Amino acid sequence: MGVILSFTKVTSERLDRLVAASPQAQEDLWRLERAKGDPDGYLDKAWDGLRYLLEAAGTGVNLCDDGLPLDADEEYYAWPADLVGRTAERLRATPFAALAVHYDPAAMDEANIYPRIWVRDGDAGLGYLQFHYATLAAFFADAAKSGSAAVMHFG
């Protein structure tokens, strides 16, 4: 087990209700589920490696510091529709190859980029990040297309 990061698409109205109920929204947050047919926003433990690459590439996408905390434990964050849209645009403009040039397993392990598998896994680690980048980009493209907001879960 370890720390994962995931996104769930929600309407702006639902996000507004969650923000208004914060931090008492814990039970509603636990019940959030992806609607049938929506892309999966699950990044597993790839979140920190992706954060590192996105930052190194200067994309302006910040997976961990964007959004508004929704609960006292700061495990859930509100991503309003405008932030979802900007993120989708930046991801669409950034092919994975632009991130891959910044993949440096030794530097990532030295910087303590979670989950510290980069030297051990080498090219497989890059493949892991590529798979989850595709998940991330698909999630945000879909959410932005429908003008949706999102809830990020980090824990």
Rosetta constraint file for C-alpha pairs under 8 A:
AtomPair CA 2 CA 45 HARMONIC 7.23 0.50
AtomPair CA 2 CA 155 HARMONIC 7.94 0.50
AtomPair CA 3 CA 44 HARMONIC 7.84 0.50
AtomPair CA 3 CA 45 HARMONIC 6.26 0.50
AtomPair CA 3 CA 154 HARMONIC 7.07 0.50
AtomPair CA 3 CA 155 HARMONIC 5.00 0.50
AtomPair CA 4 CA 43 HARMONIC 6.80 0.50
AtomPair CA 4 CA 44 HARMONIC 4.77 0.50
AtomPair CA 4 CA 45 HARMONIC 4.85 0.50
AtomPair CA 4 CA 46 HARMONIC 7.75 0.50
AtomPair CA 4 CA 47 HARMONIC 7.13 0.50
AtomPair CA 4 CA 153 HARMONIC 7.97 0.50
AtomPair CA 4 CA 154 HARMONIC 5.91 0.50
AtomPair CA 4 CA 155 HARMONIC 5.53 0.50
AtomPair CA 5 CA 42 HARMONIC 6.52 0.50
AtomPair CA 5 CA 43 HARMONIC 5.53 0.50
AtomPair CA 5 CA 44 HARMONIC 5.92 0.50
AtomPair CA 5 CA 45 HARMONIC 6.87 0.50
AtomPair CA 5 CA 47 HARMONIC 6.14 0.50
AtomPair CA 5 CA 152 HARMONIC 7.08 0.50
AtomPair CA 5 CA 153 HARMONIC 5.59 0.50
AtomPair CA 5 CA 154 HARMONIC 4.55 0.50
AtomPair CA 5 CA 155 HARMONIC 6.58 0.50
AtomPair CA 6 CA 41 HARMONIC 5.25 0.50
AtomPair CA 6 CA 42 HARMONIC 4.23 0.50
AtomPair CA 6 CA 43 HARMONIC 5.49 0.50
AtomPair CA 6 CA 44 HARMONIC 7.14 0.50
AtomPair CA 6 CA 152 HARMONIC 5.68 0.50
AtomPair CA 6 CA 153 HARMONIC 5.25 0.50
AtomPair CA 6 CA 154 HARMONIC 6.73 0.50
AtomPair CA 7 CA 40 HARMONIC 7.80 0.50
AtomPair CA 7 CA 41 HARMONIC 4.54 0.50
AtomPair CA 7 CA 42 HARMONIC 6.27 0.50
AtomPair CA 7 CA 139 HARMONIC 7.92 0.50
AtomPair CA 7 CA 150 HARMONIC 6.30 0.50
AtomPair CA 7 CA 151 HARMONIC 5.57 0.50
AtomPair CA 7 CA 152 HARMONIC 4.43 0.50
AtomPair CA 7 CA 153 HARMONIC 6.24 0.50
AtomPair CA 8 CA 32 HARMONIC 7.31 0.50
AtomPair CA 8 CA 33 HARMONIC 6.93 0.50
AtomPair CA 8 CA 34 HARMONIC 5.89 0.50
AtomPair CA 8 CA 40 HARMONIC 7.77 0.50
AtomPair CA 8 CA 41 HARMONIC 6.10 0.50
AtomPair CA 8 CA 150 HARMONIC 5.43 0.50
AtomPair CA 8 CA 151 HARMONIC 5.25 0.50
AtomPair CA 8 CA 152 HARMONIC 6.51 0.50
AtomPair CA 9 CA 34 HARMONIC 6.82 0.50
AtomPair CA 9 CA 38 HARMONIC 7.94 0.50
AtomPair CA 9 CA 143 HARMONIC 6.19 0.50
AtomPair CA 9 CA 148 HARMONIC 6.42 0.50
AtomPair CA 9 CA 149 HARMONIC 6.00 0.50
AtomPair CA 9 CA 150 HARMONIC 4.42 0.50
AtomPair CA 9 CA 151 HARMONIC 6.54 0.50
AtomPair CA 10 CA 14 HARMONIC 6.27 0.50
AtomPair CA 10 CA 15 HARMONIC 6.48 0.50
AtomPair CA 10 CA 148 HARMONIC 5.94 0.50
AtomPair CA 10 CA 149 HARMONIC 5.32 0.50
AtomPair CA 10 CA 150 HARMONIC 5.25 0.50
AtomPair CA 10 CA 151 HARMONIC 7.02 0.50
AtomPair CA 11 CA 15 HARMONIC 6.28 0.50
AtomPair CA 11 CA 147 HARMONIC 7.94 0.50
AtomPair CA 11 CA 148 HARMONIC 5.09 0.50
AtomPair CA 11 CA 149 HARMONIC 5.61 0.50
AtomPair CA 11 CA 150 HARMONIC 7.66 0.50
AtomPair CA 12 CA 16 HARMONIC 6.09 0.50
AtomPair CA 12 CA 80 HARMONIC 6.79 0.50
AtomPair CA 12 CA 81 HARMONIC 6.53 0.50
AtomPair CA 12 CA 148 HARMONIC 6.06 0.50
AtomPair CA 12 CA 149 HARMONIC 5.31 0.50
AtomPair CA 13 CA 17 HARMONIC 6.39 0.50
AtomPair CA 14 CA 18 HARMONIC 6.28 0.50
AtomPair CA 15 CA 19 HARMONIC 6.10 0.50
AtomPair CA 15 CA 78 HARMONIC 6.77 0.50
AtomPair CA 15 CA 80 HARMONIC 7.42 0.50
AtomPair CA 15 CA 149 HARMONIC 6.86 0.50
AtomPair CA 15 CA 150 HARMONIC 7.46 0.50
AtomPair CA 15 CA 151 HARMONIC 7.64 0.50
AtomPair CA 16 CA 20 HARMONIC 6.08 0.50
AtomPair CA 17 CA 21 HARMONIC 6.15 0.50
AtomPair CA 18 CA 22 HARMONIC 6.01 0.50
AtomPair CA 18 CA 25 HARMONIC 5.91 0.50
AtomPair CA 18 CA 28 HARMONIC 7.69 0.50
AtomPair CA 18 CA 29 HARMONIC 7.89 0.50
AtomPair CA 18 CA 70 HARMONIC 7.12 0.50
AtomPair CA 19 CA 23 HARMONIC 7.97 0.50
AtomPair CA 19 CA 25 HARMONIC 7.94 0.50
AtomPair CA 19 CA 70 HARMONIC 6.11 0.50
AtomPair CA 19 CA 78 HARMONIC 7.30 0.50
AtomPair CA 21 CA 25 HARMONIC 5.20 0.50
AtomPair CA 22 CA 26 HARMONIC 7.79 0.50
AtomPair CA 22 CA 70 HARMONIC 5.17 0.50
AtomPair CA 22 CA 71 HARMONIC 5.80 0.50
AtomPair CA 23 CA 70 HARMONIC 5.77 0.50
AtomPair CA 23 CA 71 HARMONIC 4.29 0.50
AtomPair CA 23 CA 72 HARMONIC 5.57 0.50
AtomPair CA 24 CA 71 HARMONIC 7.07 0.50
AtomPair CA 25 CA 29 HARMONIC 6.12 0.50
AtomPair CA 25 CA 70 HARMONIC 7.28 0.50
AtomPair CA 25 CA 71 HARMONIC 6.86 0.50
AtomPair CA 26 CA 30 HARMONIC 6.26 0.50
AtomPair CA 26 CA 71 HARMONIC 6.37 0.50
AtomPair CA 27 CA 31 HARMONIC 6.47 0.50
AtomPair CA 28 CA 32 HARMONIC 6.58 0.50
AtomPair CA 29 CA 76 HARMONIC 7.52 0.50
AtomPair CA 34 CA 38 HARMONIC 6.40 0.50
AtomPair CA 34 CA 40 HARMONIC 7.31 0.50
AtomPair CA 38 CA 139 HARMONIC 7.78 0.50
AtomPair CA 38 CA 142 HARMONIC 7.57 0.50
AtomPair CA 39 CA 135 HARMONIC 7.54 0.50
AtomPair CA 39 CA 138 HARMONIC 6.51 0.50
AtomPair CA 39 CA 139 HARMONIC 5.23 0.50
AtomPair CA 39 CA 142 HARMONIC 7.12 0.50
AtomPair CA 40 CA 135 HARMONIC 6.68 0.50
AtomPair CA 40 CA 139 HARMONIC 6.31 0.50
AtomPair CA 41 CA 135 HARMONIC 6.32 0.50
AtomPair CA 41 CA 136 HARMONIC 6.07 0.50
AtomPair CA 41 CA 139 HARMONIC 5.46 0.50
AtomPair CA 42 CA 132 HARMONIC 7.92 0.50
AtomPair CA 42 CA 135 HARMONIC 7.31 0.50
AtomPair CA 42 CA 136 HARMONIC 7.76 0.50
AtomPair CA 43 CA 47 HARMONIC 5.91 0.50
AtomPair CA 43 CA 132 HARMONIC 5.60 0.50
AtomPair CA 43 CA 135 HARMONIC 7.22 0.50
AtomPair CA 43 CA 136 HARMONIC 7.09 0.50
AtomPair CA 44 CA 132 HARMONIC 7.94 0.50
AtomPair CA 45 CA 114 HARMONIC 7.33 0.50
AtomPair CA 45 CA 115 HARMONIC 6.68 0.50
AtomPair CA 46 CA 50 HARMONIC 6.10 0.50
AtomPair CA 46 CA 114 HARMONIC 7.79 0.50
AtomPair CA 46 CA 115 HARMONIC 7.79 0.50
AtomPair CA 46 CA 128 HARMONIC 7.18 0.50
AtomPair CA 46 CA 129 HARMONIC 5.94 0.50
AtomPair CA 46 CA 132 HARMONIC 6.65 0.50
AtomPair CA 47 CA 51 HARMONIC 5.96 0.50
AtomPair CA 47 CA 63 HARMONIC 7.44 0.50
AtomPair CA 48 CA 52 HARMONIC 6.03 0.50
AtomPair CA 48 CA 113 HARMONIC 5.94 0.50
AtomPair CA 48 CA 114 HARMONIC 5.50 0.50
AtomPair CA 48 CA 115 HARMONIC 7.67 0.50
AtomPair CA 49 CA 53 HARMONIC 6.28 0.50
AtomPair CA 49 CA 108 HARMONIC 7.81 0.50
AtomPair CA 49 CA 113 HARMONIC 6.17 0.50
AtomPair CA 49 CA 114 HARMONIC 6.71 0.50
AtomPair CA 49 CA 129 HARMONIC 6.84 0.50
AtomPair CA 50 CA 54 HARMONIC 5.92 0.50
AtomPair CA 50 CA 129 HARMONIC 6.43 0.50
AtomPair CA 50 CA 133 HARMONIC 7.06 0.50
AtomPair CA 51 CA 55 HARMONIC 6.04 0.50
AtomPair CA 51 CA 61 HARMONIC 7.94 0.50
AtomPair CA 51 CA 62 HARMONIC 6.58 0.50
AtomPair CA 51 CA 63 HARMONIC 6.04 0.50
AtomPair CA 51 CA 64 HARMONIC 7.52 0.50
AtomPair CA 52 CA 56 HARMONIC 6.08 0.50
AtomPair CA 52 CA 113 HARMONIC 7.44 0.50
AtomPair CA 53 CA 57 HARMONIC 6.05 0.50
AtomPair CA 53 CA 99 HARMONIC 5.37 0.50
AtomPair CA 53 CA 100 HARMONIC 7.40 0.50
AtomPair CA 53 CA 102 HARMONIC 6.07 0.50
AtomPair CA 53 CA 103 HARMONIC 6.84 0.50
AtomPair CA 54 CA 58 HARMONIC 6.33 0.50
AtomPair CA 54 CA 59 HARMONIC 5.62 0.50
AtomPair CA 54 CA 60 HARMONIC 7.42 0.50
AtomPair CA 54 CA 61 HARMONIC 6.34 0.50
AtomPair CA 54 CA 62 HARMONIC 7.52 0.50
AtomPair CA 54 CA 99 HARMONIC 6.47 0.50
AtomPair CA 55 CA 59 HARMONIC 6.29 0.50
AtomPair CA 55 CA 60 HARMONIC 6.90 0.50
AtomPair CA 55 CA 61 HARMONIC 7.15 0.50
AtomPair CA 55 CA 62 HARMONIC 7.31 0.50
AtomPair CA 56 CA 99 HARMONIC 7.66 0.50
AtomPair CA 56 CA 102 HARMONIC 6.44 0.50
AtomPair CA 57 CA 98 HARMONIC 6.81 0.50
AtomPair CA 57 CA 99 HARMONIC 5.92 0.50
AtomPair CA 57 CA 102 HARMONIC 7.07 0.50
AtomPair CA 59 CA 90 HARMONIC 6.38 0.50
AtomPair CA 59 CA 91 HARMONIC 7.78 0.50
AtomPair CA 59 CA 94 HARMONIC 7.35 0.50
AtomPair CA 60 CA 90 HARMONIC 7.38 0.50
AtomPair CA 61 CA 87 HARMONIC 6.17 0.50
AtomPair CA 61 CA 90 HARMONIC 7.01 0.50
AtomPair CA 61 CA 91 HARMONIC 7.84 0.50
AtomPair CA 62 CA 66 HARMONIC 5.87 0.50
AtomPair CA 66 CA 79 HARMONIC 7.38 0.50
AtomPair CA 67 CA 77 HARMONIC 5.34 0.50
AtomPair CA 67 CA 78 HARMONIC 5.08 0.50
AtomPair CA 67 CA 79 HARMONIC 4.80 0.50
AtomPair CA 67 CA 80 HARMONIC 7.50 0.50
AtomPair CA 67 CA 83 HARMONIC 7.98 0.50
AtomPair CA 68 CA 77 HARMONIC 5.04 0.50
AtomPair CA 68 CA 78 HARMONIC 4.96 0.50
AtomPair CA 68 CA 79 HARMONIC 6.89 0.50
AtomPair CA 69 CA 74 HARMONIC 5.40 0.50
AtomPair CA 69 CA 75 HARMONIC 7.46 0.50
AtomPair CA 69 CA 76 HARMONIC 5.91 0.50
AtomPair CA 69 CA 77 HARMONIC 4.38 0.50
AtomPair CA 69 CA 78 HARMONIC 6.37 0.50
AtomPair CA 70 CA 74 HARMONIC 6.64 0.50
AtomPair CA 70 CA 75 HARMONIC 7.73 0.50
AtomPair CA 70 CA 76 HARMONIC 5.36 0.50
AtomPair CA 70 CA 77 HARMONIC 5.24 0.50
AtomPair CA 70 CA 78 HARMONIC 6.36 0.50
AtomPair CA 71 CA 75 HARMONIC 6.67 0.50
AtomPair CA 71 CA 76 HARMONIC 6.13 0.50
AtomPair CA 71 CA 77 HARMONIC 7.82 0.50
AtomPair CA 74 CA 154 HARMONIC 7.97 0.50
AtomPair CA 75 CA 152 HARMONIC 7.99 0.50
AtomPair CA 75 CA 153 HARMONIC 5.57 0.50
AtomPair CA 75 CA 154 HARMONIC 4.88 0.50
AtomPair CA 75 CA 155 HARMONIC 5.77 0.50
AtomPair CA 76 CA 151 HARMONIC 6.58 0.50
AtomPair CA 76 CA 152 HARMONIC 5.49 0.50
AtomPair CA 76 CA 153 HARMONIC 4.56 0.50
AtomPair CA 76 CA 154 HARMONIC 6.27 0.50
AtomPair CA 77 CA 151 HARMONIC 5.58 0.50
AtomPair CA 77 CA 152 HARMONIC 5.00 0.50
AtomPair CA 77 CA 153 HARMONIC 6.56 0.50
AtomPair CA 78 CA 149 HARMONIC 7.78 0.50
AtomPair CA 78 CA 150 HARMONIC 6.28 0.50
AtomPair CA 78 CA 151 HARMONIC 4.92 0.50
AtomPair CA 78 CA 152 HARMONIC 6.53 0.50
AtomPair CA 79 CA 83 HARMONIC 6.01 0.50
AtomPair CA 79 CA 84 HARMONIC 6.31 0.50
AtomPair CA 79 CA 149 HARMONIC 5.74 0.50
AtomPair CA 79 CA 150 HARMONIC 4.96 0.50
AtomPair CA 79 CA 151 HARMONIC 5.83 0.50
AtomPair CA 79 CA 152 HARMONIC 7.11 0.50
AtomPair CA 80 CA 84 HARMONIC 6.29 0.50
AtomPair CA 80 CA 148 HARMONIC 7.79 0.50
AtomPair CA 80 CA 149 HARMONIC 4.71 0.50
AtomPair CA 80 CA 150 HARMONIC 6.52 0.50
AtomPair CA 81 CA 85 HARMONIC 6.05 0.50
AtomPair CA 81 CA 144 HARMONIC 7.15 0.50
AtomPair CA 81 CA 147 HARMONIC 5.98 0.50
AtomPair CA 81 CA 148 HARMONIC 5.23 0.50
AtomPair CA 81 CA 149 HARMONIC 4.06 0.50
AtomPair CA 81 CA 150 HARMONIC 7.26 0.50
AtomPair CA 82 CA 86 HARMONIC 6.22 0.50
AtomPair CA 82 CA 149 HARMONIC 7.70 0.50
AtomPair CA 83 CA 87 HARMONIC 6.02 0.50
AtomPair CA 83 CA 149 HARMONIC 7.91 0.50
AtomPair CA 84 CA 88 HARMONIC 6.09 0.50
AtomPair CA 84 CA 140 HARMONIC 6.39 0.50
AtomPair CA 84 CA 143 HARMONIC 7.05 0.50
AtomPair CA 84 CA 144 HARMONIC 6.00 0.50
AtomPair CA 84 CA 148 HARMONIC 7.39 0.50
AtomPair CA 84 CA 149 HARMONIC 6.11 0.50
AtomPair CA 84 CA 150 HARMONIC 7.03 0.50
AtomPair CA 85 CA 89 HARMONIC 6.29 0.50
AtomPair CA 85 CA 140 HARMONIC 7.46 0.50
AtomPair CA 85 CA 141 HARMONIC 7.99 0.50
AtomPair CA 85 CA 143 HARMONIC 7.81 0.50
AtomPair CA 85 CA 144 HARMONIC 4.85 0.50
AtomPair CA 85 CA 147 HARMONIC 7.42 0.50
AtomPair CA 86 CA 90 HARMONIC 6.28 0.50
AtomPair CA 87 CA 91 HARMONIC 6.12 0.50
AtomPair CA 87 CA 140 HARMONIC 6.95 0.50
AtomPair CA 88 CA 92 HARMONIC 5.98 0.50
AtomPair CA 88 CA 137 HARMONIC 6.77 0.50
AtomPair CA 88 CA 140 HARMONIC 4.90 0.50
AtomPair CA 88 CA 141 HARMONIC 5.26 0.50
AtomPair CA 88 CA 144 HARMONIC 6.39 0.50
AtomPair CA 89 CA 93 HARMONIC 6.22 0.50
AtomPair CA 89 CA 141 HARMONIC 7.92 0.50
AtomPair CA 90 CA 94 HARMONIC 6.31 0.50
AtomPair CA 91 CA 95 HARMONIC 7.40 0.50
AtomPair CA 91 CA 137 HARMONIC 5.82 0.50
AtomPair CA 92 CA 137 HARMONIC 6.92 0.50
AtomPair CA 92 CA 141 HARMONIC 7.65 0.50
AtomPair CA 94 CA 98 HARMONIC 6.28 0.50
AtomPair CA 94 CA 99 HARMONIC 7.64 0.50
AtomPair CA 95 CA 99 HARMONIC 7.23 0.50
AtomPair CA 96 CA 100 HARMONIC 6.07 0.50
AtomPair CA 96 CA 130 HARMONIC 6.60 0.50
AtomPair CA 96 CA 133 HARMONIC 7.19 0.50
AtomPair CA 97 CA 101 HARMONIC 6.52 0.50
AtomPair CA 98 CA 102 HARMONIC 7.76 0.50
AtomPair CA 99 CA 103 HARMONIC 7.10 0.50
AtomPair CA 100 CA 126 HARMONIC 7.33 0.50
AtomPair CA 103 CA 108 HARMONIC 7.84 0.50
AtomPair CA 103 CA 126 HARMONIC 7.13 0.50
AtomPair CA 104 CA 108 HARMONIC 6.02 0.50
AtomPair CA 104 CA 118 HARMONIC 7.96 0.50
AtomPair CA 105 CA 109 HARMONIC 6.11 0.50
AtomPair CA 105 CA 118 HARMONIC 4.51 0.50
AtomPair CA 105 CA 119 HARMONIC 4.81 0.50
AtomPair CA 105 CA 122 HARMONIC 6.40 0.50
AtomPair CA 106 CA 110 HARMONIC 6.07 0.50
AtomPair CA 106 CA 118 HARMONIC 7.02 0.50
AtomPair CA 106 CA 119 HARMONIC 5.71 0.50
AtomPair CA 107 CA 111 HARMONIC 6.01 0.50
AtomPair CA 108 CA 112 HARMONIC 6.21 0.50
AtomPair CA 108 CA 113 HARMONIC 5.28 0.50
AtomPair CA 108 CA 116 HARMONIC 7.44 0.50
AtomPair CA 108 CA 118 HARMONIC 6.64 0.50
AtomPair CA 109 CA 113 HARMONIC 5.79 0.50
AtomPair CA 109 CA 116 HARMONIC 5.23 0.50
AtomPair CA 109 CA 117 HARMONIC 7.20 0.50
AtomPair CA 109 CA 118 HARMONIC 6.12 0.50
AtomPair CA 109 CA 119 HARMONIC 6.77 0.50
AtomPair CA 112 CA 116 HARMONIC 6.16 0.50
AtomPair CA 117 CA 121 HARMONIC 5.71 0.50
AtomPair CA 117 CA 125 HARMONIC 7.07 0.50
AtomPair CA 118 CA 122 HARMONIC 5.55 0.50
AtomPair CA 118 CA 125 HARMONIC 5.69 0.50
AtomPair CA 121 CA 125 HARMONIC 5.11 0.50
AtomPair CA 122 CA 126 HARMONIC 6.88 0.50
AtomPair CA 123 CA 127 HARMONIC 6.35 0.50
AtomPair CA 124 CA 128 HARMONIC 6.16 0.50
AtomPair CA 125 CA 129 HARMONIC 6.34 0.50
AtomPair CA 126 CA 130 HARMONIC 6.14 0.50
AtomPair CA 127 CA 131 HARMONIC 6.15 0.50
AtomPair CA 128 CA 132 HARMONIC 6.43 0.50
AtomPair CA 129 CA 133 HARMONIC 5.94 0.50
AtomPair CA 130 CA 134 HARMONIC 6.29 0.50
AtomPair CA 131 CA 135 HARMONIC 6.55 0.50
AtomPair CA 132 CA 136 HARMONIC 6.12 0.50
AtomPair CA 133 CA 137 HARMONIC 6.06 0.50
AtomPair CA 134 CA 138 HARMONIC 6.03 0.50
AtomPair CA 135 CA 139 HARMONIC 6.09 0.50
AtomPair CA 136 CA 140 HARMONIC 6.32 0.50
AtomPair CA 137 CA 141 HARMONIC 6.02 0.50
AtomPair CA 138 CA 142 HARMONIC 6.12 0.50
AtomPair CA 139 CA 143 HARMONIC 6.17 0.50
AtomPair CA 140 CA 144 HARMONIC 5.89 0.50
AtomPair CA 141 CA 145 HARMONIC 6.05 0.50
AtomPair CA 142 CA 146 HARMONIC 6.59 0.50
AtomPair CA 143 CA 147 HARMONIC 6.20 0.50
AtomPair CA 143 CA 148 HARMONIC 4.99 0.50
AtomPair CA 143 CA 149 HARMONIC 6.87 0.50
AtomPair CA 143 CA 150 HARMONIC 7.65 0.50
AtomPair CA 144 CA 148 HARMONIC 5.85 0.50
AtomPair CA 144 CA 149 HARMONIC 7.85 0.50
